[in-house]
Amino acid sequence: MKTVLVTGGAGFIGGNFILDVLALGGYRIVNLDALTYAGNPDTLAEVARHPDYAFEHGDIGDRALVQGILTTHQPVAIVNFAAESHVDRSIDGPAEFVQTNVVGTLNLLECALAYWRGLPLERQDAFRFLHVSTDEVYGSLGPVGRFTEESPYQPNSPYSASKAASDHLVRAFHHTYGLPVLTTNCSNNYGPFQFPEKLIPLIIQKALVGEALPVYGDGRNVRDWLYVKDHCRAILRVLEIGRVGEVYNVGGDAERENIHVVRTICALLDARQPLADGRKRDSLITYVKDRPGHDRRYAIDASKIKRELGWHQTESFESGLANTVDWYLAHQQWVGRVLDGSYRMERLGGA
């Protein structure tokens, strides 16, 4: 039984990763999460008493806590999901993003380095630090081309700048100190348990109750959509057989304009749960002032992870989005508890 320390495991991607890995078996998971607004223990309710799961409440920036967890649990790997992740929030308050994504990651790296250096040689060889990042570090694409692992970093938001900084720190700890690291840069994730400030769950919730559906600018911004379960399989694949020091881009081969995503959600909900007044939900679409510095297009070239590690996505955008809509319809109690907090689906990042 291999013990893995997962940071940020009560969040969207980290929570799905823990659920999927525990279902597969063979791993013991220690989850370190600060339980900020986007960290939801309800996501992991089904494994709360699992014999191979342990929860530690705290911040990756707490050195004594991280050191104690590493000493106590003796993990063979760290998978770092912990991050402030919403671009709009970073526009309103960039300092918190720098504190968590840069300073927090630095502390985690320093603790991991000290722990790794103290391991016997055979355990040093097996240890991995896997850092989960984003395609947004590469900036914005024109109408053609895709991001590769060699694309230059050109972050355009405080969020992406903070993630770029953390990526560079991870790389530096490998090249300077020899820490065995891996980095993944993924495209836009969607699926179960996503906090409803992000586009897809936000539109689902607003459309369900017949509210206006806000679309930034002209709605023609393009994202490459990746179903979260496919992403989690990619992360596990990289953890198990990825080459130390390498970066792997993970994408869904599913470029869609934002307006197409919104209209598809409308059609799925109209078919499953029509509005009582008979309106079609795409009549609720409302174009609003664009996000400051809104990147026009992202697209991932995932050929490296496919070629070298044999990973392939299993969900198309259409099947993944249908699964996602069905999940939210079946889990309105989970959504209701999330929205009991300070977030009420209002617009953020209008600065």
C-alpha positions, -999 to +999 in steps of 0.1 A: +000+000+000+016+033-012+009+064+008+004+096-013+000+131+002-026+150-018-028+187-011-061+206-019-079+173-020-112+188-009-114+209-041-128+200-075-100+182-092-083+170-061-115+156-047-123+137-079-087+124-079-090+110-044-124+093-051-110+077-082-077+065-068-094+050-037-119+032-059-090+017-079-072+006-047-035+002-040-030+036-025-034+052+009-044+089+006-036+116+031-055+148+022-042+181+034-067+209+027-073+243+043-110+241+035-113+276+020-146+285+002-139+260-026-128+231-004-158+211+004-157+181+028-191+169+013-172+160-019-154+133+001-182+122+024-184+087+008-147+080+017-145+099+051-143+066+070-124+047+043-095+027+059-071+041+033-080+077+037-068+103+063-077+140+064-054+167+077-068+202+081-044+230+073-025+252+049+004+242+026+021+273+039+022+260+074+058+246+076+055+228+110+022+211+099+036+199+065+068+186+081+047+168+107+025+152+081+055+140+061+072+126+091+041+108+104+027+094+072+059+088+052+044+093+017+060+079-015+047+110-034+031+144-031+004+155-056-001+192-053-035+204-063-037+232-036-043+265-053-064+295-056-078+289-091-105+313-103-093+341-126-121+365-117-112+362-080-075+369-088-085+401-105-103+413-074-076+401-050-042+390-064-023+389-031-041+358-019-032+340-051+005+348-047+004+337-010-012+303-017+001+295-052+036+309-049+046+312-013+026+281-003+041+260-031+076+272-021+070+260+015+057+226+002+088+222-020+112+231+008+095+206+032+094+179+005+131+185-003+141+181+034+119+150+037+133+135+005+169+141+015+163+121+047+149+090+030+170+059+023+184+058-012+159+033-025+130+054-013+146+085-027+146+069-061+109+061-058+097+094-044+078+119-067+065+155-063+038+160-089+026+196-094-007+201-111-009+233-131-028+250-160-026+258-197-033+295-187+004+299-180+011+299-217-011+330-224-035+334-253-035+318-287-045+332-320-070+313-343-045+285-350-019+265-331-018+246-298+002+249-266+030+223-263+053+216-234+079+240-251+055+269-255+068+301-238+051+313-206+031+344-211+006+346-183-020+374-186-040+373-153-028+374-117-040+338-114-020+325-143+010+345-132+009+329-098+007+295-113+035+302-137+057+312-108+049+280-090+057+260-121+091+277-123+098+270-086+090+233-092+114+232-122+141+250-102+139+226-073+146+197-097+175+214-115+191+229-085+185+203-058+176+171-077+141+168-063+123+143-085+094+164-098+067+161-124+044+188-138+011+186-156-005+216-174-042+209-181-069+226-201-103+237-187-117+210-165-154+203-160-175+175-143-189+165-109-182+186-077-170+218-095-176+249-075-203+270-092-183+301-099-168+284-130-186+286-163-203+252-167-217+247-132-226+284-130-247+282-162-263+250-151-274+265-118-287+297-133-304+280-162-322+256-138-340+284-120-345+305-151-320+333-143-301+354-169-271+335-183-241+359-184-217+354-213-186+376-213-179+398-244-190+383-277-190+347-263-164+337-289-135+330-265-124+294-270-114+268-244-102+232-247-125+213-224-113+182-204-136+160-184-122+158-149-122+120-147-100+118-178-077+144-162-075+123-130-065+093-149-038+113-167-024+126-133-022+090-120-005+079-152+021+106-149+027+098-112+032+061-119+053+062-151+061+098-160+098+107-165+113+127-137+117+164-145+093+163-174+062+184-181+031+168-196+002+188-212-032+173-207-061+183-230-094+171-241-092+178-279-125+196-274-122+232-284-155+251-280-165+287-280-180+298-247-213+306-263-215+271-278-210+256-243-238+277-229-262+269-257-254+232-253-262+233-216-294+251-224-304+223-248-295+195-224-316+211-196-345+219-219-346+182-228-344+170-192-362+196-171-381+222-192-389+255-176-425+257-162-433+287-184-422+269-216-393+293-224-363+279-241-333+285-219-311+300-247-335+330-245-319+338-211-284+344-226-272+379-217-240+393-230-221+412-204-189+434-203-159+412-209-134+401-182-104+424-180-075+408-200-097+379-211-075+354-231-091+347-265-082+311-270-065+281-253-058+248-269-036+219-257-014+196-277-015+164-256+004+143-280+033+138-256+013+122-228-005+101-254+027+090-271+049+084-241+025+073-214-004+058-234-031+081-219-061+090-240-093+108-230-124+086-229-151+112-229-161+135-258-172+170-249-208+160-257-208+129-235-189+145-207-212+176-206-243+154-206-228+134-177-221+167-159-256+181-163-271+148-151-248+148-121-258+184-111-295+175-115-290+145-092-269+164-066-288+196-060-284+191-022-246+192-026-249+224-046-273+239-021-249+234+007-221+250-013-242+280-020-251+284+017-218+301+021-207+336+011-209+329-027-242+335-044-233+331-080-227+368-083-202+381-109-166+385-097-135+401-112-151+432-126-123+454-115 
